[in-house]
């Protein structure tokens, strides 16, 4: 392995860890639960978006977060539910219910994390592709 590829891998791991650390701090959770929740929200979001929008968002994710985003993705089985309650159920079922959380607040924290790290234009496109009730969980401009 060349120095450049090792450096790139190290940087990718540091970026992913930074995202998990930021979210853990925002939620007041441990890393393991934070990672699992971030993954649950990213999967729900991925399945919620049109293929074009899903690809546009993924292009702005750090390498290892992008890997988490696409993990288990089946391109031939899109999710068509579009209500906030369906999104929340999807996140909750992927995350599990072994810990009691305010799911809306936790989803809002992930959206806030994305808002801090993804371009404003892309966030506007993602947010506008959602029903108004779900958009209310995104930070306000």
Secondary structure, 3 states (H helix, E strand, C coil): CCHHHHHHHHHHHHHHHHHHHHHHHHHCCCHHHHHHHHHHHHHHHHHHCCHHHHHHHHCCCCHHHHHHHHCCCCCCCCCCCCCHHHHHHHHHHHHCCCCCCCHHHHHHHHHHHHHHHCCHHHHHHHHHCCCHHHHCCCCCC
